[in-house]
Amino acid sequence: METITGYVDHIIYRNADNGYTVLVLVCEEEEITCVGIFSGISEGENIEVTGEYTAHPTYGKQFKAESYVEKEPTDELSIERYLGSGAIKGIGAALAARIVRRFKGDTFRIIEEEPERLAEVKGISERKAMEISDQVSEKRDLRQAMIFLQQYGITLNLAVKIYKEYGQEVYGIIQENPYRLADDISGVGFRIADEIAKKVGIHTDSDFRIRSGILYTLLQASGEGHTFLPEEELTKRAGELLGVTEEAIEKQYMDLSIERKIIMKQEGEQVQIYGAPLYYTEVNTAMMLKNLDIAYDVSDAEITQRIHKIEKQTGMELDEHQKEAVSEAVRNGLLIITGGPGTGKTTTINSIIKYFELEGLDIFLAAPTGRAAKRMSEMTGYEAKTIHRMLELNGGMEGAVGFERNESNPLETDVVIIDEMSMVDIFLIHSLIFFSSVKLTLSIISDSKILYNILSVNCFPLFLNYVTVHSVHSNVAKIHSRLPAAMEFWLVCLVILAYSCQNTSRDSGM
């Protein structure tokens, strides 16, 4: 590791979210390009940087910073350069020169301890003098907070986020309840908060620790595909994580429920515990599914005529179950179709696509993974995308991740068909429905897991009252009787949600 000292001549690039910065440091008349986390550093400031030189394939020699220390300017030239750099709003080069001429090397002491004296300088009112002092103090506070947080092993990137969230309250939060960070700061989970708590000296049976551990356990379970855990299972898992008694965990449930951080639901003899975000995402998704459940008055003759035309065009002859599936897809806004291997699901799906095409509808095909999307393209003969690509995922390593398709820029198509739905989590299906246009048919192809969850495990609590189930295979009865997990892969379901279009015959049925 090497150490270099100089002043920041200018900043080339800065990521406002994480503080990643590319700047030019003047060190003994030499300009050095430095890269790293330089949060709160402004042009004109003096810093001491520790790191090593690297060779970038495009930009050449750079100094990669591991850490830095801000050095307060001591000579009059450095003070003037700093004040006139733009680091302090309201002070330009000319005003900076007048301030330094008046107070010389005592300038910073005057700004911090006697800011009212700045009004002695022409062009500075008493109000402006206090604003200048506040800015200098704020930068000093940020610098001190960075130093404080780093002693607990917090990276500069996270330290910036934490300080932006809490400001000067950060000291009390770290000392009293560092587990708040896991709730409030993206990138800080229970494990990091727990390590900080150990260094602070917080006891393992702290109420704050147990509550945070319960929420972390629910979060881990969601990664396994669970939207809730039975109370007994949650208590067991949290106990193993925290190393505390079941009684210590159980007594926190009511407080967490009152704080609306968890939702407790009685289902028969079982108490189901949800993390509040997951629960409300489910409820909202269920309500949107309900709103999409529309019945359409389409005559048998019209459907029969269209199916006959599809058979003639494709050279395929649909059996009665397949015809029923197409018919119900046309008539129902919300539909589940199941079928085992060899029952003609591909033919059925392609027939449904052909039917929608005959009505002049735009169709999107998507799947959760690239492999599944490729397989779907091969199966149907139409281009398929990943769901994330369809919703136009944005963001990257250094920025926030989201979708270009959102409530203000919804997905505009008539039909969306999703394959391998069992691989889609609740948040993604929520985004898919929420960020789609009102006039949409959403067809979902999946193994039986999604159907099993909906019908048997109350994955969507409000959805149960509105779903219509139709079958192209007798195995649907096994789902209602709680199909064993070992048999689930034998089934595939197709869900048709909210078929709306501009067709006048359909509009009249609404």
C-alpha positions as a printed NumPy array, in Angstrom:
array([[  0.   ,   0.   ,   0.   ],
       [  1.104,   3.53 ,  -0.823],
       [  0.005,   6.889,   0.564],
       [ -0.306,  10.079,  -1.487],
       [ -1.368,  13.555,  -0.351],
       [ -2.688,  16.466,  -2.387],
       [ -5.713,  18.537,  -3.238],
       [ -8.696,  17.592,  -5.414],
       [ -8.337,  19.546,  -8.638],
       [-11.563,  18.33 , -10.208],
       [-14.061,  15.454, -10.075],
       [-14.524,  13.513, -13.314],
       [-17.382,  11.211, -12.211],
       [-19.397,  10.477,  -9.083],
       [-22.18 ,   7.99 ,  -8.345],
       [-24.493,   9.842,  -5.968],
       [-25.923,   6.609,  -4.533],
       [-22.756,   4.898,  -3.359],
       [-20.104,   7.627,  -3.499],
       [-17.932,   5.922,  -6.135],
       [-15.801,   8.726,  -7.551],
       [-13.167,   9.355, -10.196],
       [-11.147,  12.457,  -9.379],
       [ -7.882,  14.161, -10.222],
       [ -5.568,  14.702,  -7.258],
       [ -2.721,  17.204,  -7.566],
       [  0.225,  15.837,  -5.612],
       [  3.467,  17.818,  -5.754],
       [  2.451,  19.403,  -9.08 ],
       [  1.632,  15.952, -10.546],
       [ -1.929,  15.122, -11.587],
       [ -2.99 ,  11.641, -10.433],
       [ -6.309,   9.988, -11.353],
       [ -7.812,   8.396,  -8.236],
       [-10.769,   5.997,  -8.136],
       [-12.726,   4.728,  -5.141],
       [-15.343,   5.718,  -2.578],
       [-14.875,   9.431,  -1.853],
       [-18.138,  10.41 ,  -0.201],
       [-18.523,  14.058,   0.605],
       [-15.213,  15.044,  -0.985],
       [-15.369,  18.261,  -3.015],
       [-13.034,  19.985,  -5.422],
       [-10.33 ,  21.955,  -3.637],
       [-10.191,  19.718,  -0.559],
       [ -6.919,  18.304,   0.743],
       [ -6.859,  14.532,   1.275],
       [ -4.426,  11.78 ,   2.137],
       [ -5.209,   8.634,   0.151],
       [ -4.017,   5.088,   0.841],
       [ -4.128,   2.488,  -1.934],
       [ -2.134,   1.227,  -4.885],
       [ -1.466,   2.086,  -8.495],
       [ -3.261,   0.05 , -11.161],
       [ -3.255,   0.004, -14.952],
       [ -6.719,   0.381, -16.467],
       [ -6.967,  -1.13 , -19.994],
       [ -8.734,   1.993, -21.301],
       [ -7.854,   4.873, -18.987],
       [ -4.296,   3.936, -18.144],
       [ -2.526,   4.503, -14.822],
       [ -4.828,   5.085, -11.841],
       [ -4.534,   5.147,  -8.072],
       [ -7.118,   2.817,  -6.559],
       [ -8.046,   4.119,  -3.124],
       [ -8.694,   1.764,  -0.225],
       [ -9.161,   4.573,   2.316],
       [ -8.625,   8.285,   2.682],
       [ -8.287,  10.949,   5.358],
       [ -9.449,  14.492,   4.804],
       [ -6.821,  17.058,   5.681],
       [ -7.858,  20.528,   6.672],
       [ -6.046,  23.177,   4.572],
       [ -3.41 ,  24.943,   6.648],
       [ -1.692,  27.504,   4.417],
       [ -3.535,  30.488,   3.038],
       [ -3.256,  29.359,  -0.578],
       [ -4.838,  25.981,   0.215],
       [ -7.62 ,  27.614,   2.228],
       [ -8.422,  30.018,  -0.574],
       [ -8.32 ,  27.24 ,  -3.166],
       [-10.701,  25.114,  -1.113],
       [-13.217,  27.879,  -0.394],
       [-13.208,  29.013,  -4.017],
       [-13.553,  25.513,  -5.494],
       [-17.326,  25.376,  -5.199],
       [-17.24 ,  23.045,  -2.21 ],
       [-19.078,  25.705,  -0.183],
       [-22.18 ,  26.988,  -1.977],
       [-22.29 ,  30.766,  -2.273],
       [-18.507,  31.263,  -2.25 ],
       [-16.7  ,  31.841,  -5.525],
       [-13.02 ,  32.488,  -6.203],
       [-13.248,  36.276,  -5.656],
       [-15.157,  36.013,  -2.383],
       [-12.82 ,  33.268,  -1.144],
       [ -9.854,  35.565,  -1.781],
       [-11.472,  38.399,   0.24 ],
       [-12.236,  36.035,   3.163],
       [ -8.664,  34.718,   3.326],
       [ -7.185,  38.208,   3.006],
       [ -9.294,  39.266,   5.997],
       [ -8.744,  36.279,   8.305],
       [ -5.61 ,  34.636,   6.841],
       [ -4.659,  31.313,   8.489],
       [ -7.375,  31.745,  11.106],
       [-10.143,  31.438,   8.497],
       [-11.472,  27.996,   9.429],
       [-11.526,  28.771,  13.147],
       [-13.547,  31.899,  12.424],
       [-16.   ,  29.977,  10.217],
       [-16.577,  27.29 ,  12.864],
       [-16.385,  29.278,  16.113],
       [-17.234,  32.883,  15.208],
       [-19.223,  32.666,  11.965],
       [-20.895,  36.03 ,  12.542],
       [-17.533,  37.677,  11.862],
       [-17.722,  36.59 ,   8.219],
       [-20.122,  39.511,   7.794],
       [-17.071,  41.766,   8.115],
       [-16.208,  40.729,   4.556],
       [-17.865,  42.696,   1.76 ],
       [-20.532,  40.604,   0.03 ],
       [-21.413,  38.443,   3.067],
       [-24.573,  39.11 ,   5.082],
       [-25.173,  37.682,   8.551],
       [-27.552,  35.121,   7.068],
       [-25.04 ,  34.067,   4.446],
       [-22.337,  33.847,   7.105],
       [-24.414,  31.311,   9.062],
       [-25.148,  29.316,   5.893],
       [-21.417,  29.069,   5.167],
       [-20.718,  27.927,   8.722],
       [-23.481,  25.297,   8.52 ],
       [-22.007,  23.848,   5.333],
       [-18.532,  23.578,   6.797],
       [-19.957,  21.942,   9.943],
       [-21.993,  19.477,   7.876],
       [-18.899,  18.343,   5.994],
       [-17.023,  17.968,   9.26 ],
       [-19.927,  15.938,  10.703],
       [-19.917,  13.623,   7.675],
       [-16.187,  13.084,   7.989],
       [-16.487,  12.234,  11.687],
       [-19.411,   9.863,  11.016],
       [-17.383,   8.015,   8.358],
       [-14.552,   7.5  ,  10.836],
       [-16.998,   6.354,  13.544],
       [-18.772,   3.813,  11.317],
       [-15.593,   2.33 ,   9.883],
       [-14.446,   1.226,  13.314],
       [-17.336,  -1.267,  13.261],
       [-16.214,  -2.756,   9.966],
       [-18.715,  -0.812,   7.867],
       [-17.525,  -0.055,   4.34 ],
       [-17.454,   3.503,   3.055],
       [-20.255,   2.662,   0.63 ],
       [-22.589,   1.52 ,   3.404],
       [-21.407,   4.278,   5.72 ],
       [-22.628,   6.869,   3.226],
       [-26.048,   5.233,   3.014],
       [-26.297,   5.032,   6.794],
       [-25.345,   8.68 ,   7.319],
       [-27.772,   9.831,   4.62 ],
       [-30.55 ,   7.932,   6.396],
       [-29.868,   8.936,  10.005],
       [-27.586,  11.982,   9.982],
       [-26.312,  12.826,  13.46 ],
       [-28.681,  10.254,  14.985],
       [-26.362,   7.521,  13.714],
       [-24.289,   7.47 ,  16.907],
       [-27.243,   6.713,  19.18 ],
       [-28.69 ,   4.127,  16.781],
       [-25.422,   2.214,  16.49 ],
       [-24.92 ,   2.192,  20.252],
       [-28.522,   1.362,  21.214],
       [-30.098,  -0.616,  18.375],
       [-27.916,  -1.358,  15.325],
       [-30.593,  -3.801,  14.151],
       [-32.517,  -0.8  ,  12.817],
       [-30.002,  -0.768,   9.988],
       [-31.331,  -4.114,   8.744],
       [-34.818,  -2.599,   8.451],
       [-33.896,   0.76 ,   6.98 ],
       [-30.736,   0.398,   4.888],
       [-30.47 ,  -1.542,   1.641],
       [-27.324,  -3.664,   1.77 ],
       [-27.393,  -4.107,   5.561],
       [-28.899,  -7.4  ,   6.646],
       [-29.251,  -9.125,   9.981],
       [-25.777, -10.657,   9.794],
       [-24.021,  -7.299,   9.395],
       [-26.181,  -5.674,  12.076],
       [-25.458,  -8.597,  14.408],
       [-21.705,  -8.214,  13.934],
       [-21.968,  -4.52 ,  14.758],
       [-24.063,  -5.338,  17.827],
       [-21.38 ,  -7.746,  19.069],
       [-18.734,  -5.045,  18.793],
       [-21.   ,  -2.587,  20.597],
       [-21.629,  -5.141,  23.362],
       [-25.376,  -5.756,  22.944],
       [-26.524,  -8.957,  24.668],
       [-27.584, -11.983,  22.637],
       [-31.019, -12.022,  24.315],
       [-31.712,  -8.371,  23.502],
       [-35.298,  -7.742,  22.4  ],
       [-33.987,  -5.789,  19.412],
       [-31.815,  -8.737,  18.356],
       [-34.587, -11.316,  18.707],
       [-37.083,  -9.221,  16.738],
       [-34.577,  -8.621,  13.965],
       [-33.72 , -12.332,  13.925],
       [-37.387, -13.276,  13.534],
       [-37.76 , -10.95 ,  10.544],
       [-34.514, -12.277,   9.071],
       [-35.77 , -15.842,   9.417],
       [-38.946, -14.954,   7.513],
       [-36.831, -13.277,   4.838],
       [-34.684, -16.393,   4.48 ],
       [-37.799, -18.514,   4.189],
       [-39.082, -16.29 ,   1.379],
       [-35.914, -17.145,  -0.522],
       [-37.009, -20.788,  -0.294],
       [-40.381, -19.894,  -1.81 ],
       [-42.361, -19.549,   1.442],
       [-44.547, -16.495,   1.937],
       [-45.168, -17.46 ,   5.562],
       [-44.033, -19.946,   8.178],
       [-46.175, -21.786,  10.713],
       [-45.517, -20.37 ,  14.164],
       [-43.847, -23.57 ,  15.391],
       [-41.501, -23.682,  12.402],
       [-40.622, -19.996,  12.696],
       [-39.868, -20.381,  16.412],
       [-37.648, -23.377,  15.738],
       [-35.687, -21.69 ,  12.928],
       [-35.279, -18.392,  14.766],
       [-34.116, -20.257,  17.885],
       [-31.417, -22.047,  15.918],
       [-30.268, -18.761,  14.405],
       [-30.248, -16.71 ,  17.599],
       [-29.304, -19.321,  20.172],
       [-32.085, -18.261,  22.56 ],
       [-35.069, -20.066,  24.124],
       [-38.399, -20.571,  22.381],
       [-40.079, -18.55 ,  25.122],
       [-37.829, -15.563,  24.382],
       [-38.855, -15.713,  20.721],
       [-42.573, -16.304,  21.247],
       [-43.004, -13.301,  23.527],
       [-41.85 , -11.005,  20.696],
       [-44.577, -12.045,  18.242],
       [-47.271,  -9.838,  19.721],
       [-45.034,  -6.733,  19.758],
       [-43.99 ,  -7.323,  16.154],
       [-47.645,  -7.79 ,  15.209],
       [-48.646,  -4.543,  16.96 ],
       [-45.841,  -2.754,  15.096],
       [-47.247,  -4.244,  11.839],
       [-43.931,  -5.867,  11.   ],
       [-45.516,  -9.325,  10.933],
       [-49.026, -10.552,  10.188],
       [-50.41 , -13.486,  12.192],
       [-53.29 , -15.472,  10.69 ],
       [-55.206, -18.309,  12.303],
       [-55.91 , -21.085,   9.809],
       [-57.613, -23.952,  11.604],
       [-55.314, -25.039,  14.402],
       [-52.272, -23.463,  12.755],
       [-50.991, -19.899,  13.227],
       [-49.347, -18.616,  10.052],
       [-46.828, -15.779,  10.385],
       [-46.043, -13.518,   7.428],
       [-43.517, -10.76 ,   7.043],
       [-45.724,  -7.715,   6.5  ],
       [-44.294,  -6.784,   3.038],
       [-44.918, -10.301,   1.723],
       [-48.42 , -10.435,   3.153],
       [-49.522,  -7.139,   1.663],
       [-47.88 ,  -7.976,  -1.643],
       [-49.938, -11.171,  -1.713],
       [-53.149,  -9.39 ,  -0.782],
       [-52.556,  -6.702,  -3.391],
       [-51.752,  -9.335,  -5.999],
       [-54.896, -11.225,  -5.072],
       [-57.009,  -8.097,  -5.425],
       [-55.514,  -7.392,  -8.828],
       [-56.251, -10.985,  -9.869],
       [-59.832, -10.513,  -8.675],
       [-60.14 ,  -7.349, -10.738],
       [-58.838,  -9.222, -13.759],
       [-61.402, -12.031, -13.372],
       [-63.869, -11.073, -16.083],
       [-66.452, -13.301, -17.774],
       [-67.06 , -12.843, -21.505],
       [-70.235, -13.713, -23.352],
       [-69.005, -15.475, -26.467],
       [-71.345, -17.822, -28.313],
       [-70.609, -21.511, -28.804],
       [-71.053, -21.068, -32.543],
       [-68.403, -18.349, -32.749],
       [-65.895, -20.376, -30.733],
       [-66.588, -23.558, -32.713],
       [-66.142, -21.681, -35.985],
       [-62.8  , -20.228, -34.863],
       [-61.515, -23.569, -33.578],
       [-62.492, -25.251, -36.859],
       [-60.587, -22.56 , -38.739],
       [-57.507, -23.131, -36.548],
       [-57.688, -26.885, -37.137],
       [-57.927, -26.316, -40.885],
       [-54.969, -23.881, -40.899],
       [-52.673, -26.012, -38.739],
       [-53.745, -29.478, -39.831],
       [-54.289, -30.38 , -36.16 ],
       [-57.413, -31.973, -34.763],
       [-58.186, -30.984, -31.17 ],
       [-59.797, -33.466, -28.809],
       [-62.698, -32.487, -26.565],
       [-60.506, -31.522, -23.598],
       [-58.364, -29.287, -25.797],
       [-61.396, -27.624, -27.33 ],
       [-62.777, -27.066, -23.846],
       [-59.501, -25.45 , -22.802],
       [-59.585, -23.044, -25.764],
       [-63.242, -22.27 , -25.121],
       [-62.713, -21.533, -21.439],
       [-59.677, -19.387, -22.246],
       [-61.88 , -17.266, -24.472],
       [-64.784, -17.012, -22.032],
       [-62.974, -16.581, -18.719],
       [-60.738, -13.864, -17.475],
       [-59.234, -16.171, -14.868],
       [-58.689, -19.829, -15.566],
       [-56.459, -22.703, -14.501],
       [-55.834, -25.589, -16.871],
       [-53.849, -28.647, -15.842],
       [-52.535, -31.5  , -17.871],
       [-50.069, -34.324, -17.431],
       [-47.337, -35.383, -19.851],
       [-48.627, -36.392, -23.265],
       [-52.056, -34.78 , -22.879],
       [-51.441, -32.279, -25.672],
       [-50.569, -29.155, -23.706],
       [-48.337, -27.774, -26.467],
       [-51.084, -28.205, -29.019],
       [-53.582, -26.602, -26.66 ],
       [-51.347, -23.604, -25.94 ],
       [-50.57 , -23.096, -29.642],
       [-54.284, -23.277, -30.402],
       [-55.03 , -20.618, -27.793],
       [-52.308, -18.426, -29.333],
       [-53.794, -18.953, -32.806],
       [-57.253, -18.017, -31.489],
       [-55.959, -14.755, -30.045],
       [-54.13 , -14.044, -33.301],
       [-57.349, -14.442, -35.251],
       [-58.811, -11.726, -33.064],
       [-55.962,  -9.431, -34.049],
       [-54.339,  -9.302, -30.607],
       [-50.684,  -8.601, -29.827],
       [-48.997, -11.476, -27.963],
       [-45.921, -11.5  , -25.719],
       [-44.285, -14.74 , -24.603],
       [-42.02 , -14.831, -21.561],
       [-40.38 , -17.123, -19.008],
       [-38.353, -16.557, -15.829],
       [-35.072, -17.857, -17.285],
       [-33.304, -17.64 , -20.602],
       [-33.346, -21.42 , -21.012],
       [-37.091, -21.598, -20.384],
       [-37.678, -18.731, -22.823],
       [-35.671, -20.54 , -25.508],
       [-37.642, -23.732, -24.927],
       [-40.872, -21.773, -25.127],
       [-39.813, -20.266, -28.465],
       [-39.077, -23.722, -29.822],
       [-42.409, -25.052, -28.536],
       [-44.564, -22.28 , -30.005],
       [-42.563, -20.915, -32.923],
       [-42.797, -17.405, -31.471],
       [-40.072, -15.271, -29.894],
       [-40.073, -15.504, -26.091],
       [-38.238, -13.215, -23.642],
       [-37.349, -13.453, -19.991],
       [-39.857, -11.706, -17.746],
       [-37.191,  -9.235, -16.635],
       [-36.34 ,  -8.397, -20.226],
       [-40.01 ,  -8.02 , -21.088],
       [-40.481,  -5.584, -18.192],
       [-37.215,  -3.884, -19.292],
       [-34.963,  -4.308, -16.288],
       [-32.698,  -1.345, -15.635],
       [-29.944,  -0.462, -13.172],
       [-26.609,  -2.092, -12.498],
       [-23.93 ,  -2.85 ,  -9.991],
       [-23.651,   0.708,  -8.779],
       [-27.26 ,   1.858,  -9.113],
       [-30.766,   0.964,  -8.065],
       [-32.444,  -1.859,  -9.969],
       [-35.976,  -1.517, -11.286],
       [-38.15 ,  -1.891, -14.357],
       [-38.59 ,   0.594, -17.177],
       [-42.102,  -0.788, -17.403],
       [-43.911,   0.55 , -14.349],
       [-47.169,   2.2  , -13.285],
       [-46.421,   5.28 , -15.414],
       [-45.118,   3.231, -18.36 ],
       [-47.149,   0.002, -18.315],
       [-46.588,  -3.02 , -20.501],
       [-48.819,  -2.46 , -23.502],
       [-49.938,  -5.636, -25.192],
       [-53.067,  -7.732, -25.382],
       [-51.798, -11.15 , -24.389],
       [-48.883, -12.25 , -22.223],
       [-48.06 , -15.94 , -21.873],
       [-45.667, -16.943, -19.076],
       [-43.984, -20.35 , -19.   ],
       [-42.47 , -22.067, -15.925],
       [-44.517, -19.987, -13.502],
       [-43.413, -22.026, -10.497],
       [-40.027, -20.289, -10.776],
       [-41.579, -16.816, -10.387],
       [-41.747, -15.32 ,  -6.888],
       [-44.575, -13.218,  -5.48 ],
       [-42.786,  -9.907,  -6.069],
       [-42.177, -10.609,  -9.745],
       [-45.754, -11.716, -10.441],
       [-46.931,  -8.6  ,  -8.587],
       [-44.739,  -6.438, -10.832],
       [-45.943,  -8.301, -13.903],
       [-49.621,  -7.7  , -13.163],
       [-49.208,  -4.231, -11.644],
       [-47.071,  -2.945, -14.5  ],
       [-49.274,  -4.322, -17.251],
       [-51.933,  -2.403, -19.122],
       [-55.589,  -2.832, -18.136],
       [-56.465,  -4.572, -21.368],
       [-54.451,  -7.762, -20.921],
       [-54.686, -11.507, -21.105],
       [-52.017, -13.107, -18.939],
       [-51.57 , -16.801, -19.569],
       [-49.348, -18.685, -17.124],
       [-47.897, -22.124, -17.828],
       [-46.453, -23.887, -14.812],
       [-46.027, -27.124, -12.931],
       [-48.564, -27.825, -10.198],
       [-46.709, -25.971,  -7.436],
       [-48.412, -22.656,  -8.133],
       [-51.8  , -24.329,  -8.305],
       [-51.09 , -26.294,  -5.148],
       [-50.081, -23.127,  -3.321],
       [-53.116, -21.207,  -4.439],
       [-55.693, -23.861,  -3.749],
       [-54.246, -25.654,  -0.737],
       [-51.884, -23.355,   1.106],
       [-53.707, -20.021,   0.723],
       [-50.783, -18.415,  -1.052],
       [-53.23 , -15.855,  -2.376],
       [-55.785, -15.477,   0.449],
       [-58.394, -13.551,  -1.53 ],
       [-57.757, -15.347,  -4.798],
       [-59.398, -18.537,  -3.537],
       [-62.883, -17.076,  -3.704],
       [-62.644, -16.156,  -7.346],
       [-60.587, -18.737,  -9.178],
       [-62.33 , -20.982, -11.702],
       [-60.704, -24.343, -12.24 ],
       [-60.976, -26.296, -15.461],
       [-59.077, -29.42 , -16.395],
       [-57.779, -31.126, -19.496],
       [-56.645, -34.053, -17.399],
       [-58.168, -35.982, -14.509],
       [-55.098, -35.318, -12.348],
       [-56.662, -32.021, -11.245],
       [-58.468, -34.018,  -8.548],
       [-55.133, -34.968,  -7.037],
       [-54.328, -31.322,  -6.541],
       [-57.502, -30.752,  -4.565],
       [-56.55 , -33.705,  -2.393],
       [-53.134, -32.129,  -1.649],
       [-50.924, -33.77 ,  -4.239],
       [-47.691, -35.111,  -2.702],
       [-44.632, -33.063,  -3.582],
       [-43.036, -36.047,  -5.315],
       [-45.827, -36.092,  -7.873],
       [-46.004, -32.367,  -8.564],
       [-43.73 , -32.423, -11.587],
       [-46.272, -34.522, -13.474],
       [-48.643, -31.613, -13.848],
       [-48.604, -28.41 , -15.83 ],
       [-51.093, -25.591, -15.383],
       [-52.179, -22.81 , -17.636],
       [-53.751, -19.746, -16.074],
       [-55.599, -17.223, -18.227],
       [-56.034, -13.879, -16.507],
       [-58.234, -11.017, -17.666],
       [-58.84 , -11.399, -21.342],
       [-59.789,  -7.898, -22.544],
       [-59.717,  -6.685, -26.079],
       [-61.206,  -4.229, -28.477],
       [-63.467,  -6.839, -30.061],
       [-67.01 ,  -5.499, -29.965],
       [-68.536,  -8.857, -29.189],
       [-66.391,  -9.002, -26.047],
       [-67.023,  -5.436, -25.081],
       [-70.708,  -6.165, -25.057],
       [-70.109,  -9.04 , -22.645],
       [-68.445,  -6.868, -20.042]])
